[in-house]
Amino acid sequence: MKTRAALLREMGAAAPYAQTRPIVITEVELDPPGPGEVLVKIKVAGLCHSDLSVINGDRPRALPIVLGHESSANVVETGAGVNDLQPGDHVVMVFVPSCGCCFPCMKGRPALCEPGAAANAKGTLLSGERRLHIGDEYLNHATGVSCFAEYAVVSRRSCVKITTDISHRDAALFGCAVLTGAGAVINRARMKAGDTAAVVGLGGVGLSALLAAAASGARRIVAVDLSDEKLQLARELGATHLVNPRDIASDADLMDAAGGPVDYGFDMAGAVPAFETAFKLTARGGSTITSGLPNPSARFQLPLAQLVGEEREIKGSYLGSGAPAEDIARYIDLYKAGRLPVNKLLGKTFTLDEINEGFDHLASGSSLRDAIVL
């Protein structure tokens, strides 16, 4: 079948993208789903820094590639062996397919699925196949999803069935922003009522982490961002202390503004200065957790004596450090109960043809969770 898709052929184009147009909306051919695969109609696709980092070259991927990894969709057709999904079902995409059989999967850590990681690196589906092409030229899939398109073929292992009583606009958030941010708090940190936290970087992932910290019963939540507008929203969502680094002249100022050190410092910006801030705010015996993905060349100078003498922990968290099928269901339940109001994170919407303008808005740092509505 034919479908319109957002195709990236070259990385590193200069901004603004509305002028340089690195992403081209073009008609591509989409092969039918193979065994264990599903054809879906994309309804909403979130704009995320993970896609922006491919566009600007911070995280190189095999080209040409159809971008997009956070979305909600309707099932159209199922391939052989897919018996638990039917046409019309609503699904949320997951950006790491999990085989269920490798050692990490069997240990309950599907985010670290080895075949899934290998497929994502190669730009294929979990099966090793590519279903997107223009004539004889096959195109790469972004994290097995490629949801900046009208239709997509994905592995059954890349989608989670959800109920139909949540809008696609809200549901798309759970595929990356909520899954990643809330999971870092709930699964990786395992925060308890009465703990304290600092969240550095208030994009969709950071604000989701903040919501999860509030839902977990944190008694003090420090929100850190360069945007005063986002800081005010953070206060509405449960932050007790607001810090704009532009107003901070010293480490002492930082600690005063935060009300003291915290049990858990979360870097959700994917930049070394953000991680350094989260580390500075972490108390003796505490944990600094990062879900950001900076340029692979980024380095942090680790004070080993401090790490030992203060019994610090530094952890990474990917895909929310949990089981997406279970986590997405329980996060949606928390949302429906009013305890995880992720609808307050919604930003602007764009059409597929406006995708370059959408990434300009994301790159400005002023956006919440913007999305492409198809």
N, C-alpha and C positions, 0 to 999 in steps of 0.2 A: 504494500500500500504506500501511498504518498503522504507525507506529513511535513509541515513547516517546523523548522528547528533553528536554534541559535548556535551557529557554527563559529568556532574560533580556529583560525589557521596560523596566526602568529601571536606570540606573547610579547609583552613589553611596550605596547603602544603608549604614546604620550596621552595624558589627560588634558582637557576633558574628552571623554569618550564620545560625547554627543557630536564632536567634530571629527575625531579620528576614526570612529566607527570600527573598532576591532572585532566586534561581534556582528556577524552578518546573518540576517534571517533568510533562510533559503529552503527550497523544497528538497527533501531527501527521501530516499526509499527506505522503508522499514520492513524487514522480513517478518514473516509470521513467527509466533513464539514456538520455540523448540521444546523438547521434553523438559519438564520442570520449570517452564517459563510462563510469563503472563503478559498479555497485551493490555495496556491501560490507557485510558483517556485522562490526561493531566488536567486538573481543575485549577489548582493554585500551586505556584512554585516560589519559595522564599529566596530572597536575595541575601547572600551570606558572604562574609569575608573569605571563606574558603574558596569560593569561585573567583572572587576579586584577586586573590593571591595567584591564581593561575593566569588570569588576564594580564596582570602586571609583571609576571615572571618570577614572583617570589617563591612559588612552589611549582616548578616545571612539571608538565605532564606531556604525554605523547600526543602529537598533533597529526592531523586535524581532530578536533574533539567537539562533541555536543555537550555543553555545560549543564549544570544544575544537579543538586543533590538533595534538596529539601522540598517535599511536595506531598500533596494529597490528590488522590485520583479515583476514578471508577474503573472497575474491571470490565473489559470488553470481551476478552477471549482467553481461554486457558490452554496451555500446551499439554501434551501427553503426561500423565502421571500427577497432574495437579487436580486433586479431588476435593480439596477443602476450601476452594474459592469458586464463586459462580459469577457470571456476568451481572453487573449491577452492584456488586459488593463495593464498599468503600475501603480504601487502603491508604496507609501512610508509608512513604518510602523510607528505607534505612540505608545509610551510605556505606555500610560494610556488610556484604552478604556473608552469612555464616553457614559453613557446610554441615556443622553438627557432629562431625566425625574426627576432626583433627584434635591434637592434644589440648590446645587452649579451649576449644569448644567443649570438649568432654570435661574440662575442669570448671566449666561454667563461666568462661570468659570469651564470649563470642566476638567482642570487639577486636580480639587479637587473632581471629581466625586466619590461619596461614594460607589456605587456598583463596580466601576472600581478599586478603592483602595482596597476594600475587596477581589476582585478576584485576584489582583496582590499579595496580602499578602498570599493568600491560594495556589497560583501557578496554578490557573485555568484560563480558558477563561471567558469572561464576563458572559456567560451562566451558569457558575459554573461547566462546564464539562472539562475533560481532554481528549485530542485526541491522546496523545503520550503514548505508552506503549511497554514493552518487555514481551511478553507472558501475564501473569496475573498482572504484576507489572506496575502500571501506573506511569508516569513521570510527574514532574511539569513543567509548562510553565513559562519562564522568562518574566514577565510583559505582559503576554498574547501574546508574539511574538515568542520567541525561534527561532531566525533567524540564529543561527549557525548550519544550517542544509540545506540539498538540497531542501527540501520542508517543508512547515509549514501550519497548519490550524489555522486561526486567526478569531476573530470576525470582522464583517464588520465595527464595530466601532473602530477597531484598525488600519485601513488603509485609506489612502487618495489617491484618483485617481489623477495622474499627466499626463501631456502631454508626448508624446513619443520623443520629440525633445531635450531631455536632457539625457545624458548618465546615466546608472545605477550607475557608479562609483561616479559621481557628485551628483546624486539624493539622494543616501543613506545618505549623510551629513545632509540633511534637516530634517531627522527623529529625530535627537537628537542634534547634535552639533550646527547646525544653528538655529533650533527651540528654543533651550534652551538659547543659547548665545545672538542671535539677539533679541529674545523675552524679555529677561531681560532688554535690553536697550530700545527697542521700546515700549513695553507694560507696563512693571513694572516701569521703570524710566520715561518713556515718555519724553525722551531727546529732547531738542529743539536746533535749530541752535544757535551757540554761547555758549552753555553750555560747561563745562569741565568734563573730566572723567579720572579715573584711572582703569585699568584692571589688576588684580593680578592673575597670572596663565594663561599661553599662550598655553594651549592645544587646541583641536578643539573647545570647547565651548568658551574659553577665546578669541581666535582669531576671532571667529564669532562675539562676543560682540564688539571687537575692530573695525571690519569692519562695524558693524551697527552704532557705534558711529561716525565713519568717514562719513558714508552715511547720518547721521542725521545732519551733519554740525557742529560737535564739534570743537571748536577753539583750544583746547589743549587736547591731549590724552596721558596719561602716561601709558607706558607698563612696567609691573613688572614681572620678571621671573628669575630663577636661570640659565637659558640657554642663553648664549650670541648669539648663533645661532638663537634661537627663537626671541630674542630681535631685531636682525638685520632684520628678516622677518617682525616683527611688524613695524619697521620704513618704510619698503617698502609698508606696508598696511595702513599707515596713522598715526602711532604714532609720536608724536612730542618730547617726552622725554622717555628715556630708563633708567630703574633702575634694576640693579642686586643686590639683598640684600646682596650678599657676599661682595660688595664694600661699604656697608653702616655701619658706626660705631655708629651713634646716630640718634635720631629722627630729629635733625636739619639737618644732612646730607641727610636724606630721603626727607625732605621738599625742600631742595636746589636742589637735583637731579630731583625732580618732577616739579620744577618751581612754587611751592606753592600748597596750598590745592585745592581740586576739588569739583565740585557740586555733583558728583556721584562717589562713590568708589565701584567697583565691585570685589567681591571675586569669582573667577571661579576655584579655586584649591581644595576647599573642605578640607581645613586644618586650624586649629586655627591660626597659625602664619600668614597665608595668609589673613584671615579675620581681624586680628589685624592690619595688614599693610593697608588694604583697609579702615579700620575705622580711623586710624591715618591720612590718606590722605584726608579724607572727611572734607569739610569746615563746619564752623558754619552754621546751617540752611540747611545742605546738607543731602544726603541719602546714606547709605551704604547698598548695595544689594548683597545677596549671592545666587548663584545657585549651589554651591558645596554641596556634600553630604558626610560629614566625618563619622567616626565611631559614632554610636548613643550616645556613652558615652562622646564625645567631648563637652567641655564647654568653654564659653567665659565669663570672669568677666566683667560685664557691669558697667561702671561708671555712676550711675544714675544722680548725680548732673550735670555732663557734658551733659547728654542726655537732661535734662530739660533746663539748662542754655543756651545751644547752639541750642536748638530746633532741635535736630538731629532726623533722622528717620533711623530705621533698618528694612529691608524688606527681606523676602525670595521670591524667584521666582522659580516656578516649571513648567516644560513643556512650558516655555516661557510666562507664565501668559496670554495666549490668547486662541484663538480658532484654533486648529491645521489645520483644513481643510482650513480655510481662510488664516491663516498665511503662511502655506507652499506654497500655490499658489502665494501669493504676494512676498514672499522671492525669489521664483524661477523667477518671473518676474523681480525683481531687479537684480538677477544674470544674466539673459539674457541681460539686459540693460547695464551690465558692472559696476553696482553700488554696487554690493555685490559679489566680485570675490572669491567665496569660493573654486574654483578650485585650488587656490594658497595654500590651507591648506592641500592638499593631501599628504599623506606620503607613506609608503611602502605597498605593497600588499603581502598577503600570501595565500596559499591554505588552505583548511579546515584541511588537515593533518598537517599543520604547525602552528596550532592555539596556541600551547603552546609556541613556539618560538615567535609568534606575541605578546603574552602577556608579555614575557620577554622584548621585545623591547619597549612596552608601559610603563612598569614599570621602565625602565631606565630613563625616563623623556626626552629622546632625540627625541621622535617621534612627528610627526604632527598627522594627522588623518589617521592612518593605517586601513587596511580593509582586510577582507577575500573575495576573489573573487571565486564564485562557477560556 
